């Protein structure tokens, strides 16, 4: 069954990522497969390396990859967080939030 679900690739060793996934897990159950890329043996998936996935969060929708803020908005909608996702999708807010995410992701990756 999980083969047909979208997949969320996250770093379980990232405290912020882990906290968010733990909070959203009950809301995402049966809607998306959660893949902890920090697990031993994970080398990448779908032509995307582990290194690339460590740089920014990835979601496989079943048709394509969403990366960074777009991935976050996708799984927030699946979790029923439509209003926050809608607000962050407004053009000006999205631009600011996306820039903020990219800065944070770059900083986090450099600290690994």
N, C-alpha and C positions, 0 to 999 in steps of 0.2 A: 504493500500500500504506500509506503513512503517513497517508492520510486516514482510515483505519479504526482507527488506533492512538490510544490516549489521548495527550494533549499536556501536556507540562511546560513552563510559561512561567517562565523564570528570567532574572535580570539577569547577563549575562556580564561586566559591568564590576565586579561585586561580588566582591572577592577570595575571600571565604568561599564564596559560591555557586559560583563558577567552580571552586574547588578540589574541592568536593564533586561537582559534575557531572563533572569530569575523572576523578575516582576511580570514580564509579558508571557512567560511560558504557559500558564494556565489558559490565557486568552488565545494563544497560538496553537494549542494542542489540536492535532488533526488537520491543521490548515497549512502548515509549513514544517519541513524537516529541519531541525536545528543541528548544525554540524560545527563542532568545536575544532577549529583548525590547529589549536595548540596541542591536541592529542598526539602522542607518539605514533609515528608511521604515516601521518597525513602529509602528502607531498603536493597536493593540488587536485583540481577536478575540472573537467570540461575544457581542458586546454589552458587553464589559468593556474599559474604556479602558486605555491604556498606563500612565497615572498610577496607576490602581488596582492594576495588576499590579506596578508598581514598589514599592508599599507593602508587599505581601506576596506570597509565591510562590503561583502558581495552577497547578492541574492540571485539565484537562478530561478526565473519565473516559469520555466518549462519551455520557453521559447528563446530567451536571451538573458544576459546578465545585466543587472542594475548594480551600480557601484556608488558608494558613499551616501550622500543625502538621499539620492533617488532610491537606493536600497532601503534606507531607514523609513522613508515615507511609505514604501510598498508594504513592509511588514507592520508598520503602525496601522495602516488601513485594515490589514488582515486581523489585527488585534482589536479592532473596533475603536481605534483612536482617530476617527475620521475628522473631527473638528480640529485637533492640533495639526494633523496632516494637511488639511485644507488651508489653514492659516499659514503654515510654512510653505505652501505651494504658491501663495500670492507672489507675483513677479518680484517686487522689491524685497519682500521678506525672504523669498527663496534665494535671491542673489547674496544677501547678507549672511543667511544661515549656511549656504553652501560654501562661501568663503571662510566662515568660521569653522565649519567642519574640516575643510581642507587644511587649514592652519593647525587645528588640533591633531588631525590624523598624521600630518607630517611630523609634528613635535613628538607624538606618541611613538611613531615608528623609529625615530632617531634614538629614542631612549631604550629600545629593546636590546 
